[in-house]
Amino acid sequence: AMAYCAPKQLGACLPTIVPKIGEVLKDPHPRVQEAGKNALKEIGSVIRNPEIAQISGQLLSALADPGANTKKALESLLTTRFVNTIDAASLSLIIPILLYGLRERSKENKKKAAQIVGSLCHLVTDSKDMSPYMDDIVLSLKKVLVDPIPEVRFASAKALGSLVRGIG
């Protein structure tokens, strides 16, 4: 209900709320997991970016089961042609997936996640929307900078450069 009454206020709280819902999704009790999935659907309903709204189902699936669905979500984000800016609610769904992708063992997922992080800088108009995530993003990108695979390191370095130029 809050999602419809106060979407801006909810958007400001999402960086704190979505990770907690992610924890709820791992609860062994099926009712608790179902409540978490319903909460994510409510959050998905306040997304104002039409491109993210189109792929929100894949993003929500990746949040619910990162191991099985992160690759599909990253591919969807990479292939989506963004015309509109990304709002705080959209970032709250995207960033946890990117962080998971950067921390995964798969070189492809690390590379894709780093490429998306680099592109996000150009799509976010208000740098305050990114600020709650910056510490985690920068830390994850720095870890990927020492990856043994050169193309993964290159994507991470490029993403860090974009973050510095785009957000500061």
Steps between C-alpha positions, in 0.01 A plus 500: 500500500784738580636447150198676353454770766857625525718371216766772539540435871513127435761556229724675752474204741552225244880474533436383856183300436597285198806333662284410802238350269782304336575347840131416547499318165760258640284412802419128517130560566298516173255762632783734592653453154162567337458820704845612383410432136175696539692791654739501203204504260362803684837672467505410131170681461650841592765491228457796269760402242314324216801295389558364852126441543511278189772277640395526867383137498852381420650737754263380772583138411871577533442658841296200612751241375832666409685177426257392231385831351781757520638412158160554330446827685846630405440407136165679507659812644779493242267455203244757613527829316445771759335822392383621841694572817511248783324589826577393859243219496655354184848520651382312808416203278804528271788559743463180709505297177811684379674449834419130489629485143826671597553257788419187301765261369378519140724724291210580267278619783780708652570661163131567426438643847802731466382617157155579637646690797699712255188574297286584803693821557356646183145395581472632857427872507512549877826376650327485840311196371833315455666614823357225727658238274834661419708340776386148405536564128850647525615223736364230266656664193836527677488127577425426135800716400729220616310226318732266308310554174612816313164580337328490841764734644459731201120516544544575871758774438277656238202490738701667776607771256138558398395523864765761571410704192125463530436518872823621655 
